[in-house]
Amino acid sequence: MPPADTGASVVITRSGAAALSSLTTSTDSAASAVSPDDSKLVPGGPGYRRTSLALFAAGVATFALLYSTQALLPAISDDLGVTPDQASWTVSAATGGLALAVVPLSALSERFGRRTMMTASLCVAAFVALLVPFAPDLGWLVALRAVQGAALAGLPASAMAYLAEEVRAKALVGAIGLFVAGNSLGGMSGRIVAGWFAQAWGWRAGLAAVGVLAVVCAVAFRVLIPRARHFTPTPVSPRALARTVRGHLSDPLLRRLYAIGALFMTVFGAVYTVIGYRLAEAPFSLPQGVVGSIFLIYLVGTASSAAAGTLVGRLGRRGALYLAVGTTTAGLLLTLTDSLLAVLLGLVLITAGFFAGHAVASSSVSRAAKTGRAQASALYQTAYYLGSSVGGTVGAVAFHLAGWDGTVLLGLVAMVAAASITLYATRKALVERRRLSPATSSPSGV
């Protein structure tokens, strides 16, 4: 991708079309006749592969770091003498820190650039990751994890805004799907690496290995990511930020998307925070390394999120969400049995449903926001990771009080809520369709 900035400012409308608000003058009359969207990245075009690989590496680092303690919770509980719900705070602190910091850091990305913000976030988070293994007790471990989560907050929303600005609208779902696929691969590799290192040398060695992985990903991201061509810096104004946030929160479509993201992540956070305890106990009694390897199932999420664009093309956004909810629900019910094979199949379905639903909801936010795309994506990330914090903590409490059945019940309630929101949107769209003339297409969204 050429490094020159075009000076263009892009606004993504509800229908997903990209409209250019300003264009620098050109002496080439043929170039001036080209649609602004034609200058953006497309699959197979120059710069698209580098962008995809860079954000894939960023996605790997984000989820590897954010959930680095999740597969190690039984070992942390044993070593530090804490209960599952207490140990779960090492996960919830990181996701909570990200949720609280994502909106302010996304605002800074409007001033300093998406590329700069993503680079800084990855570097700081990777540095903290090298300190985490030396935490002397649970309090320090939770505190460092909260700082690490806050550092990572500058990456997810900035990445989505970067893609919305640099990638052609029709390719946006696929591009974000690849970023989410990096999330799933990072979540898998981080947990597997941590699990096997922990079995051999203890949980602190497991966290150190994840820290080294994050450093490698940060270097790869910085080398690969192209300079933005469609970003225009804007001053950071707290009053303007508050006005933008209020505008997004007053949009019914965005509110529904935020709720759906939070509900999917509540299920995912609860299941994967607690599953290690269940598999380490009777009747399974699996060793730490094998428990960590269970996260190979994340490969299913890599495939389902990358295929989200195709799924939306065939079923529509709401149809894809119905399928994601149904798949996740079926997976939850399967895990209630005491058959290891059934539990693994249930985890496959939960993972596929979650990543598909997340990819559809997050890309819908990028398309729906008229202005303040970084803030719109940041609010989605806030809801999403608050859902993870709530799911991880409440899921662990439910497991402590009622066993795995309690965790599954929490997940089923969340999926019923997500299905209800999508059904409401479907009925609303049908009413709108009847009101419109036959020649007018129905509104998109959830």
C-alpha positions in Angstrom: 0.0 0.0 0.0 1.4 3.4 -0.8 2.2 5.5 2.3 0.7 8.7 1.0 -2.4 10.0 2.8 -5.3 10.9 0.5 -6.8 13.3 3.0 -10.2 11.5 2.6 -12.7 11.1 5.3 -15.0 8.1 5.2 -18.4 7.6 6.7 -20.0 4.2 6.9 -23.8 4.3 6.6 -26.4 1.8 7.9 -26.5 0.2 4.5 -22.8 -0.3 4.6 -22.0 2.0 1.7 -18.9 4.2 1.9 -19.3 7.8 1.0 -16.3 10.1 0.7 -16.8 13.5 2.4 -13.7 15.1 0.9 -11.2 14.3 -1.8 -7.9 16.0 -2.5 -7.6 17.7 -5.8 -5.9 15.8 -8.6 -4.5 16.9 -11.9 -5.4 13.6 -13.4 -9.0 13.9 -14.6 -9.4 10.1 -15.0 -8.4 9.6 -11.3 -10.8 12.2 -10.2 -13.6 10.2 -11.8 -12.8 7.0 -9.9 -15.2 6.1 -7.0 -13.5 6.7 -3.6 -14.3 3.2 -2.6 -12.3 1.9 -5.5 -9.1 3.2 -3.8 -9.7 1.0 -0.8 -8.2 -2.5 -0.2 -9.8 -5.6 -1.6 -8.9 -9.2 -1.5 -6.1 -9.9 -3.9 -5.3 -6.2 -4.2 -2.0 -4.5 -3.1 -1.7 -4.1 0.6 -4.6 -6.3 1.6 -2.5 -9.4 2.4 -0.1 -7.4 4.6 -3.0 -5.7 6.4 -4.7 -9.1 6.9 -1.5 -10.7 8.2 -0.7 -7.8 10.5 -4.1 -7.7 12.1 -4.2 -11.5 12.3 -1.0 -11.3 14.4 -2.5 -8.6 16.5 -5.6 -10.8 17.0 -3.4 -13.7 18.1 -1.6 -11.5 20.6 -4.8 -10.0 22.0 -6.6 -13.2 22.9 -3.4 -15.1 23.9 -2.7 -12.3 26.5 -6.2 -11.6 27.5 -7.0 -15.2 28.4 -3.5 -16.4 29.3 -4.5 -17.5 32.8 -7.8 -19.2 31.8 -6.3 -22.7 31.1 -4.1 -22.3 34.2 -6.9 -21.6 36.8 -6.8 -25.0 38.4 -3.0 -24.8 38.8 -3.2 -21.2 40.2 -5.9 -22.3 42.6 -3.8 -25.2 43.9 -0.5 -23.2 44.1 -2.0 -20.0 45.7 -4.7 -21.8 47.7 -7.7 -19.9 46.3 -11.2 -21.0 45.2 -12.3 -21.1 41.5 -14.3 -17.9 41.8 -11.3 -16.1 43.3 -8.9 -17.4 40.7 -11.3 -16.4 37.9 -10.5 -12.8 38.8 -7.2 -13.2 37.0 -9.3 -13.4 33.8 -12.1 -11.0 34.7 -9.6 -8.3 35.8 -8.0 -8.3 32.3 -11.3 -8.2 30.4 -12.7 -5.7 32.8 -9.7 -3.4 32.4 -10.1 -3.6 28.7 -13.8 -2.8 28.9 -13.2 0.3 31.0 -10.3 1.7 28.9 -11.5 0.9 25.4 -13.6 4.1 24.9 -10.9 6.6 26.1 -8.2 4.9 24.1 -10.3 4.7 21.0 -10.8 8.4 21.3 -7.0 8.9 21.4 -6.8 6.8 18.2 -8.9 9.5 16.5 -6.1 12.0 17.3 -2.9 9.9 17.0 -4.0 7.3 14.4 -5.2 3.7 14.5 -1.8 2.3 13.5 0.0 4.2 16.3 -2.6 3.2 18.9 -2.5 -0.5 18.0 1.3 -0.5 18.0 1.5 1.1 21.4 -1.2 -1.2 22.9 0.6 -4.3 21.7 4.0 -3.2 23.0 2.8 -2.2 26.5 0.7 -5.3 26.9 3.6 -7.6 25.8 5.9 -5.8 28.3 3.5 -6.3 31.1 3.1 -10.0 30.1 6.8 -10.4 30.9 6.2 -9.1 34.4 3.1 -11.2 35.2 4.9 -14.5 35.9 6.7 -12.8 38.8 3.5 -11.7 40.7 4.1 -12.8 44.3 0.4 -13.4 45.2 -3.1 -13.4 43.8 -3.5 -9.6 44.5 -0.5 -8.7 42.5 -1.5 -11.1 39.8 -5.0 -9.6 39.5 -3.6 -6.1 39.5 -1.1 -6.8 36.7 -3.7 -8.5 34.7 -6.0 -5.5 35.0 -3.2 -3.2 33.7 -2.5 -5.7 30.9 -6.2 -5.6 29.9 -6.3 -1.8 29.9 -3.2 -1.7 27.7 -4.8 -4.0 25.2 -7.9 -1.8 25.0 -6.4 0.4 22.3 -6.3 -2.5 19.9 -9.7 -4.0 19.2 -11.8 -0.9 18.4 -8.9 0.7 16.6 -8.5 -2.4 14.4 -12.1 -2.4 13.4 -12.1 1.3 12.7 -8.9 0.9 10.6 -10.5 -1.9 8.6 -13.7 0.2 8.1 -11.6 3.0 6.7 -9.1 1.1 4.6 -11.1 -1.9 3.3 -13.8 -1.7 0.7 -17.3 -2.0 2.2 -18.2 -5.2 0.4 -15.1 -6.9 1.8 -15.5 -5.6 5.3 -17.2 -8.6 6.9 -14.5 -10.9 5.5 -11.7 -8.7 6.7 -13.0 -8.4 10.2 -13.7 -12.1 10.1 -9.9 -12.7 9.6 -9.1 -10.4 12.5 -11.6 -12.4 14.7 -10.0 -15.6 13.3 -6.7 -14.3 14.7 -8.5 -13.9 18.0 -9.5 -17.5 18.0 -6.1 -18.8 17.0 -4.5 -16.6 19.7 -6.9 -17.9 22.4 -6.2 -21.4 21.3 -2.4 -21.2 21.0 -2.0 -19.1 24.2 -3.9 -21.6 26.3 -2.2 -24.7 24.8 1.3 -23.2 25.2 0.5 -22.1 28.7 -1.0 -25.5 29.6 2.0 -27.6 28.4 4.6 -25.3 29.9 2.6 -25.3 33.1 2.5 -29.1 33.3 6.3 -29.2 32.8 7.5 -26.2 34.8 4.5 -24.6 36.6 1.9 -22.0 35.8 4.4 -19.1 35.9 6.5 -20.7 33.1 3.2 -21.0 31.2 2.5 -17.3 31.5 6.1 -16.5 30.5 5.8 -18.5 27.3 2.6 -16.6 26.4 4.5 -13.3 27.0 7.3 -14.3 24.5 4.6 -15.2 21.9 3.1 -11.8 22.4 6.4 -10.1 21.8 6.9 -12.0 18.5 3.3 -11.0 17.4 3.9 -7.3 18.3 7.1 -7.2 16.2 5.3 -8.9 13.3 2.4 -6.5 13.5 4.7 -3.4 13.4 6.7 -4.7 10.4 3.6 -5.6 8.4 0.9 -3.0 9.0 0.7 -0.5 6.2 0.3 3.2 6.8 -3.3 4.4 6.7 -4.5 6.1 3.5 -8.0 7.1 4.5 -7.5 8.4 8.1 -7.8 12.0 9.0 -6.7 13.1 12.5 -9.3 14.9 14.6 -8.8 16.7 18.0 -9.7 14.9 21.1 -12.5 16.7 22.9 -14.1 15.2 26.0 -17.3 17.0 25.3 -17.4 15.8 21.7 -16.5 12.3 22.8 -19.4 12.3 25.3 -21.7 13.6 22.6 -20.6 10.8 20.2 -21.0 8.1 22.9 -24.5 9.4 23.7 -25.4 9.4 20.0 -24.3 5.7 19.6 -26.1 4.6 22.8 -29.3 6.3 21.6 -29.2 4.3 18.4 -31.5 1.3 18.8 -29.7 -0.8 16.3 -26.3 -0.3 17.9 -27.8 -1.0 21.4 -29.1 -4.3 20.1 -25.7 -5.2 18.6 -23.9 -4.3 21.8 -26.3 -6.5 23.8 -25.9 -9.4 21.4 -22.1 -9.2 21.6 -22.2 -9.1 25.5 -24.5 -12.1 25.7 -22.4 -14.2 23.4 -19.3 -13.4 25.3 -21.1 -14.1 28.6 -21.6 -17.7 27.5 -18.0 -18.0 26.1 -16.4 -16.4 29.2 -18.4 -18.7 31.6 -17.7 -21.9 29.7 -14.0 -21.5 29.1 -13.3 -20.1 32.5 -14.8 -23.1 34.2 -14.2 -26.0 31.8 -10.7 -26.5 33.1 -12.0 -27.3 36.5 -14.6 -29.7 35.2 -12.2 -31.6 33.1 -9.6 -31.8 35.9 -12.1 -33.3 38.2 -13.9 -36.7 38.2 -15.1 -38.4 36.0 -12.6 -37.0 33.5 -9.5 -36.2 35.7 -7.4 -34.9 32.8 -3.8 -33.6 33.4 -3.0 -29.9 33.0 -1.4 -30.3 29.6 -4.3 -32.2 28.1 -6.8 -29.6 29.6 -4.8 -26.9 27.8 -4.9 -28.9 24.6 -8.7 -28.8 24.7 -8.4 -25.3 23.3 -7.4 -26.8 20.0 -11.2 -26.5 19.5 -10.5 -22.8 18.9 -9.6 -23.8 15.3 -13.3 -24.3 14.8 -13.8 -20.6 15.8 -11.1 -19.6 13.3 -13.0 -21.3 10.5 -16.5 -20.0 11.6 -15.4 -16.4 12.0 -13.5 -16.4 8.7 -16.6 -17.8 7.0 -18.9 -15.2 8.5 -19.1 -13.2 5.3 -20.3 -16.2 3.3 -22.8 -17.0 6.0 -24.3 -13.5 6.0 -24.4 -13.6 2.2 -26.6 -16.8 2.3 -28.7 -16.2 5.4 -28.6 -12.5 6.0 -27.3 -11.0 9.2 -30.3 -12.0 11.4 -30.3 -15.5 9.8 -26.6 -15.9 10.7 -27.3 -14.8 14.2 -30.2 -17.3 14.6 -27.9 -20.0 13.4 -25.1 -18.9 15.9 -27.6 -18.9 18.8 -28.9 -22.3 17.9 -25.5 -23.8 17.5 -24.3 -22.4 20.8 -27.4 -23.6 22.6 -27.0 -27.1 21.2 -23.4 -27.1 22.4 -24.3 -26.1 25.9 -26.9 -28.9 26.2 -24.4 -31.5 25.0 -21.9 -30.6 27.7 -24.3 -31.7 30.4 -23.5 -35.3 29.8 -20.6 -37.2 31.5 -19.2 -38.4 28.2 -15.9 -36.8 27.3 -16.7 -37.1 23.6 -20.1 -35.4 24.0 -18.5 -32.6 26.1 -15.8 -32.0 23.4 -18.5 -31.9 20.6 -20.5 -29.5 22.8 -17.4 -27.2 23.0 -17.0 -27.4 19.3 -20.5 -26.2 18.8 -20.2 -23.5 21.4 -17.0 -22.2 19.9 -18.4 -22.2 16.3 -21.6 -20.4 17.3 -19.8 -17.8 19.5 -17.2 -16.8 16.9 -19.8 -16.7 14.1 -22.1 -14.5 16.2 -19.3 -12.2 17.3 -18.0 -11.7 13.7 -21.5 -10.9 12.5 -22.3 -8.5 15.3 -19.0 -6.7 15.3 -19.0 -6.2 11.6 -22.6 -4.9 11.8 -21.4 -2.2 14.2 -18.8 -1.0 11.7 -21.4 -0.8 9.0 -24.1 0.8 11.1 -22.2 3.7 12.6 -22.7 6.9 10.7 -19.9 8.8 12.5 -17.4 8.1 15.2 -16.6 4.6 14.0 -13.8 4.0 16.6 -16.2 5.0 19.4 -19.0 2.8 18.0 -16.6 -0.2 17.9 -15.2 0.8 21.3 -18.6 0.6 22.9 -19.1 -2.8 21.3 -15.8 -3.9 22.8 -16.9 -2.5 26.2 -20.1 -4.5 26.1 -18.3 -7.5 24.8 -15.6 -7.6 27.4 -18.0 -6.7 30.2 -19.9 -9.8 29.1 -16.7 -11.8 29.4 -16.0 -10.4 32.9 -19.5 -11.1 34.0 -19.6 -14.5 32.4 -16.2 -15.6 33.8 -17.0 -14.4 37.4 -20.7 -15.4 37.6 -20.0 -18.6 35.7 -17.3 -19.6 38.3 -19.6 -18.7 41.2 -22.4 -20.8 39.6 -19.9 -23.7 39.2 -18.8 -23.3 42.8 -22.5 -23.4 44.0 -24.2 -25.7 41.6 -21.5 -27.4 39.5 -21.4 -27.5 35.7 -25.2 -27.4 35.5 -25.2 -23.9 37.0 -22.7 -22.7 34.4 -24.8 -24.1 31.6 -28.0 -22.6 33.0 -26.3 -19.2 32.9 -25.3 -19.8 29.2 -28.8 -20.9 28.2 -30.3 -17.7 29.8 -27.9 -15.6 27.8 -28.7 -17.3 24.5 -32.5 -17.0 25.1 -31.9 -13.2 25.6 -29.8 -13.0 22.4 -32.5 -14.9 20.4 -35.2 -12.6 21.8 -33.3 -9.5 20.7 -32.8 -10.9 17.2 -36.5 -11.9 17.0 -37.5 -8.4 17.9 -35.3 -7.0 15.2 -36.8 -9.5 12.7 -40.4 -8.4 13.5 -39.4 -4.8 13.4 -37.8 -5.3 9.9 -41.0 -7.0 8.7 -43.2 -4.1 9.8 -40.8 -1.7 8.1 -40.8 -3.8 4.9 -44.6 -3.6 4.7 -44.5 0.1 5.1 -42.0 0.6 2.3 -42.8 0.5 -1.3 -42.2 -2.9 -3.1 -39.4 -1.3 -5.1 -37.5 -0.3 -1.9 -35.3 -2.9 -0.2 -35.8 -3.6 3.5 -33.4 -2.0 5.9 -30.4 -4.0 7.0 -29.1 -4.5 10.5 -30.1 -6.4 13.6 
